[in-house]
Amino acid sequence: MEHNHPQDPLIDLDQGVQFNGIGEDGHETFLLRKENITSFDFCKTVQKPYDLTVCLVLLRARQLAGDAFSLRSDGSWNEGGWRKAHNLYKLLWPEDVLSCPWRVRSEPDLLAEEETPSELTDGISNMTNVDAKETNLIQGQGRRQDFSDVGKVIRNLLSSCISDPTHRKCAQNELRWQSLPGVTLRLIDVFLGCIVDAPEGCSFLALSYVWGKTRISGLRDETMQWFTQNGSLSRAKNIPRVISEAIQLCGAIGERYLWVDALCIKQDDTRDKAIQILRMRQIFGSAKLTIVAAAGQDANSPLFASNPPGNRELSSNGIYKNSIWTTRGWTFQEAALSHRMLVFSTLGLYFECQDQLWNIDESSLETTALPKGENEWDFLYAPSGSELHAYYSAVEGYSKRNLTYQSDVLNAFQGIMKTFSATLDGQNNEFYFGLPTSLFDQAICWQTDQHCPHLRRPKYPSWSWLGWKQRIFWKSQPDVQTRSAQMLYQPVNKRKRLLFAQLGADGSSPLFTHQYSNRRPCYFQGQDLEDGEWAWGLPAALSIYSRGTSSLCLMSSLAQLMVSRVDLARTEEPNGLYSVMADSPNREVLGTVKLDRGWRNDQPDSMPFMALDGEEGDGTLVLTILMCLSNSHNDSDSREYSRVQMMECQIGEETWKKAGALLRLIWLI
């Protein structure tokens, strides 16, 4: 075939700029001029020797002329000549912020990987074609895949969920952010490549990942000015890989804003961190989609697993197999508060909303609907009447997870507590060291499988589950009909009707309701009963609790009981099982208690036990749970006690009286 010779280069204000091509189909001359000439309206720029030069000139023209210069392409912004061109452009004009010219203005760009100047100059001198292996791709199931392709699939699934009228539960919350001096909601602007204050009413994505041992300097006073400059994130060299890829993916999905904790919370500002942590519910609840990096070991891991096994018929509770992400404390509330999640699992890629679960095949990008199972964090829409049960489930799931810093145990659960803080099953509620005040007397009856004194968190009170690094559970289902907080508010006797307190509408003033026989207090205001006398009933506050202290001032029915030194368990576990008996001649066995063997050996023969919970039996109270206590100062005159362990039992009034139970004023710390 005979080819036309390349034409001489032409640069003229009227005629424009002509780039030489080779006179065969697909390698024609490219002409850039003022007038829009139909014959030159479209020019292929794939694998031609002038690709990089043409792309760079077009980008510069677009940048200088703005919307007056129309540029279209069927190529990928992050591939081939375009990728080489915008990396070279950043080298030549580093202060400019590039956007993909053929996208709508509101759509953000992907942030390309940085290339060294030598790579770029080599590209100019050699005019070589761009190898697909060099493009900004990510590993997925044995082959490399472009974020833009994955982004289209995710965008379609997201659009389908949003437009489906049956998916009303999936809709994110309206963002209501009250800015305080120096504390605003910050987001990564993928379009500008920097951190900005969130525009009013904007939609955004959020990233949930594990830090691991990765050292992330993040947003700090010294980096604030840098990260708020246009293009700073694309030039930064220390952005962890999972964050960098999430930024790119956000753009591929067509979203402009992304929230990432390391870059949106000032890591060296105690006040900013405290307020932002309290607003995790607003952040993840208002995110349009949460990107979950469940396949990674740390923040430098890629989003995609290196070798996922391919499609499997799984439900939502099976896609997190072998994931470190499901073992970390902070990620629990991030999942629980999210309305939609894009999960990069060790088993593949999944899109999960409140109603459906989809698998996205990483090779073919085909989607497959899977059964929507239940996760331990699925309680976002717990109906009234089951909210306390949902909260119990949340604590049980969260308490199994790990925290790098044990001091974070409350902070990493603040979003969950905010969900139930206003009302709980229709009752006014707040939280006092992790326990709901509207049903405090039931909630304090939490238990653990083992007694592990070495797993104590001394920063928090012993009576709160926050004070222990153990899996927490409640033995019985919550009784929503019997709501009492008499361990927080002192019961009163009004018009000869024994009443007990509940949290009032203003969050502090007590209301009073009729007493149920299974919540009989051992003491109430005005009762003619003194410390050291026989008392029958459950603990009652001597005064209204103070949020500023972690100790409970209680009038309690307390007995000094004998604890056997004979281990009934005979297992290899650290705990032994010991009989608990009344300190009386017949030594009646009242129950058994699990205690750490070494700890038990160091304790005296008898220990204090407090009546904690009961049930109604023939119209009278029957004790069902005793709390084993430890005198904090090993001083018989001290009234400070710590929680040790729970003991289940069935003890009536006469049996408890014979055990020597007396009214005691104590401080439970």
Order of alpha helices (4+ residues) and beta strands (2+ residues): beta-beta-beta-alpha-alpha-alpha-beta-beta-alpha-beta-beta-beta-alpha-alpha-alpha-beta-alpha-alpha-alpha-beta-alpha-beta-beta-beta-beta-alpha-alpha-beta-beta-beta-beta-alpha-beta-beta-beta-beta-beta-beta-beta-beta-beta-alpha-beta-beta-beta-alpha-beta
